[in-house]
Amino acid sequence: MRIKSLVAAMAAVASLAPVASQAQSSGDNPWMVRVRAVDLLWQNGQTDTVSALNVKAENQIIPELDISYFFTKNIAAELVLTYPQQVNITAGSGNNNVGKITALPPSLLIQYHFTDLGAFKPYVGAGLNYTIFSSRNNLGGGAYSVDNSSLGAVGQVGMDYMFDKNWGLNLDLKYATMSTNVSTAAGANAGKLTLNPWMPAIGVAYKF
């Protein structure tokens, strides 16, 4: 199911390729990069069969790089990248640290950019988030582990304020659906950890 969803997403992006020449023929370079600082705010929730587990992830600030390709002046695809993040996991009413998992959460979005407002260029986007979890077997001293990966939807609103034809200020807000099953060392289901992060961000944009 995850592979089929990713293939469908890539096919959707590929279907826009015939109109890419519109952006190029206008003389504009279709590439843009942004570097952002992102406040990763986990919306922790859990359904579990071990009530004492009560695991949650701690919020953190992370760096982010994204690469956009404009098929037209209004329609773009954005690939959101960051390096693997060490996510602290706490448990119980005392928020005791029970270990760390590593999360690598690339996202692919299709965006619509509003371009008739001068230097102010707002946009909206939607796509898929695919999070890969590693170092995932060390929770509670090896008592618990989480799944290999999570596939979910991601939505986005944001804006670029361009100072000139190349440089701009970027403000961005994303929300992703992200969850992972929690299992005991014996392989028994211990519930599901729902992370669903809000991701407000600020950064700089460069249009080639």
C-alpha positions as CSV (number, residue, x, y, z in Angstrom):
1,M,0.0,0.0,0.0
2,R,2.8,2.4,0.9
3,I,4.7,1.6,-2.3
4,K,1.5,2.1,-4.4
5,S,0.9,5.5,-2.7
6,L,4.4,6.7,-3.5
7,V,4.1,5.5,-7.1
8,A,0.8,7.4,-7.4
9,A,2.4,10.5,-6.0
10,M,5.4,10.3,-8.5
11,A,2.9,9.7,-11.4
12,A,1.0,12.8,-10.4
13,V,4.2,14.9,-10.5
14,A,5.2,13.4,-13.8
15,S,1.8,14.2,-15.3
16,L,2.7,17.9,-14.9
17,A,5.9,17.6,-17.0
18,P,4.4,18.6,-20.3
19,V,3.5,22.1,-18.9
20,A,7.0,22.6,-17.5
21,S,8.1,24.2,-20.7
22,Q,5.7,27.1,-20.0
23,A,7.9,28.2,-17.1
24,Q,11.1,27.7,-19.0
25,S,9.9,29.5,-22.2
26,S,9.1,32.6,-20.2
27,G,12.8,33.0,-19.4
28,D,12.4,32.2,-15.7
29,N,14.6,29.5,-14.1
30,P,12.1,27.0,-12.6
31,W,14.2,26.1,-9.5
32,M,13.9,27.5,-6.0
33,V,15.5,26.4,-2.8
34,R,14.6,27.4,0.8
35,V,16.4,26.9,4.1
36,R,14.3,27.0,7.2
37,A,14.4,26.6,10.9
38,V,11.4,24.5,11.9
39,D,9.7,24.2,15.3
40,L,8.6,20.6,15.4
41,L,5.5,20.4,17.6
42,W,4.3,16.9,18.2
43,Q,0.6,16.5,18.8
44,N,1.1,13.5,21.0
45,G,-1.7,11.0,21.4
46,Q,-1.8,7.3,22.3
47,T,-4.0,4.3,22.3
48,D,-2.3,1.5,24.2
49,T,-2.8,-1.8,25.9
50,V,-0.2,-1.0,28.5
51,S,-1.6,2.0,30.3
52,A,1.7,2.7,32.1
53,L,3.5,3.2,28.8
54,N,2.0,6.6,27.9
55,V,4.9,7.5,25.5
56,K,5.3,10.8,23.8
57,A,7.9,12.7,21.8
58,E,9.6,15.9,22.9
59,N,9.3,19.1,20.8
60,Q,12.4,20.4,19.1
61,I,13.8,22.9,16.5
62,I,15.3,21.4,13.4
63,P,16.9,22.6,10.2
64,E,15.1,22.0,6.9
65,L,16.1,22.3,3.2
66,D,13.5,22.2,0.5
67,I,13.8,22.2,-3.3
68,S,11.0,23.4,-5.5
69,Y,10.5,23.0,-9.3
70,F,7.9,25.4,-10.9
71,F,6.0,23.7,-13.8
72,T,4.3,27.0,-14.4
73,K,4.5,30.3,-12.5
74,N,1.7,29.0,-10.3
75,I,2.2,25.3,-9.9
76,A,5.3,23.8,-8.3
77,A,6.4,20.5,-6.7
78,E,8.4,20.8,-3.4
79,L,10.6,18.1,-1.9
80,V,11.2,18.8,1.8
81,L,14.4,17.3,3.3
82,T,16.2,17.3,6.7
83,Y,18.8,15.1,8.3
84,P,17.7,12.2,10.6
85,Q,16.5,13.6,13.9
86,Q,17.1,12.2,17.3
87,V,13.6,12.2,19.0
88,N,13.5,11.9,22.8
89,I,10.7,9.7,24.0
90,T,9.3,10.1,27.5
91,A,6.8,8.0,29.4
92,G,4.6,8.1,32.5
93,S,3.3,11.0,34.6
94,G,6.9,11.9,35.5
95,N,8.0,12.2,31.8
96,N,10.8,9.9,32.4
97,N,13.1,9.5,29.4
98,V,12.8,5.9,28.0
99,G,15.1,6.3,25.0
100,K,15.4,7.8,21.6
101,I,14.3,7.0,18.1
102,T,15.7,8.4,14.9
103,A,13.2,9.8,12.4
104,L,13.9,10.8,8.8
105,P,10.7,12.5,7.5
106,P,11.0,13.6,3.8
107,S,7.8,15.1,2.2
108,L,6.7,15.6,-1.4
109,L,4.0,18.3,-2.0
110,I,2.3,19.9,-4.9
111,Q,1.8,23.7,-4.4
112,Y,-0.3,26.5,-5.9
113,H,1.4,29.9,-5.8
114,F,-0.5,33.2,-5.9
115,T,1.6,35.5,-8.1
116,D,-0.5,38.6,-8.6
117,L,0.4,40.3,-5.3
118,G,3.8,41.8,-6.2
119,A,6.6,40.8,-3.9
120,F,4.2,39.0,-1.6
121,K,3.7,35.4,-2.9
122,P,1.5,33.2,-0.7
123,Y,1.0,29.5,-1.5
124,V,-0.8,26.4,-0.4
125,G,0.3,22.8,-0.8
126,A,-0.6,19.2,-0.1
127,G,1.2,15.9,-0.5
128,L,2.7,12.9,1.3
129,N,5.0,12.5,4.3
130,Y,7.1,9.3,4.5
131,T,8.9,9.0,7.9
132,I,11.6,6.3,8.3
133,F,12.3,5.3,11.9
134,S,15.6,3.8,13.0
135,S,17.2,3.2,16.4
136,R,13.7,2.1,17.2
137,N,14.3,-0.9,19.5
138,N,15.8,0.8,22.5
139,L,12.7,2.2,24.2
140,G,12.5,1.3,27.9
141,G,15.8,-0.5,27.7
142,G,14.6,-2.7,24.8
143,A,11.2,-3.4,26.3
144,Y,9.4,-1.6,23.4
145,S,9.9,-0.8,19.7
146,V,8.1,1.1,17.0
147,D,7.5,0.4,13.3
148,N,10.0,0.9,10.5
149,S,8.1,3.7,8.9
150,S,5.0,5.9,8.7
151,L,3.1,7.1,5.6
152,G,0.7,10.0,6.0
153,A,-0.7,13.2,4.4
154,V,0.8,16.6,4.8
155,G,-0.8,20.1,4.2
156,Q,0.9,23.4,3.9
157,V,0.3,27.2,3.8
158,G,3.1,29.7,3.5
159,M,4.4,32.8,1.8
160,D,7.6,34.2,0.2
161,Y,8.3,37.9,0.3
162,M,10.8,38.5,-2.4
163,F,13.3,41.3,-1.9
164,D,14.5,41.1,-5.4
165,K,14.2,38.5,-8.3
166,N,16.4,36.0,-6.4
167,W,16.2,36.5,-2.6
168,G,13.2,36.3,-0.3
169,L,11.9,35.8,3.2
170,N,9.9,32.6,3.7
171,L,7.2,31.8,6.4
172,D,5.7,28.3,6.3
173,L,3.3,26.1,8.3
174,K,2.9,22.4,7.7
175,Y,0.8,19.7,9.4
176,A,1.5,16.0,8.8
177,T,-0.3,12.9,9.9
178,M,2.2,10.5,11.4
179,S,1.7,7.5,13.6
180,T,3.6,4.3,14.5
181,N,2.6,1.1,16.2
182,V,4.3,0.3,19.5
183,S,5.3,-3.3,20.2
184,T,6.7,-5.2,23.2
185,A,10.0,-7.0,23.0
186,A,8.0,-10.2,22.6
187,G,6.2,-8.8,19.6
188,A,2.9,-8.1,21.2
189,N,0.9,-5.0,20.2
190,A,1.3,-2.3,22.9
191,G,-0.8,0.3,21.0
192,K,-0.2,3.2,18.6
193,L,1.7,6.4,19.1
194,T,0.1,9.3,17.1
195,L,2.6,12.1,16.5
196,N,0.9,14.4,13.9
197,P,3.3,17.3,14.1
198,W,2.6,21.0,13.4
199,M,5.7,22.5,11.8
200,P,5.8,26.3,11.8
201,A,9.0,27.6,10.1
202,I,10.9,30.7,9.1
203,G,13.7,30.9,6.5
204,V,15.2,32.3,3.4
205,A,14.3,31.6,-0.2
206,Y,16.5,31.7,-3.3
207,K,15.0,31.7,-6.8
208,F,17.5,30.8,-9.5
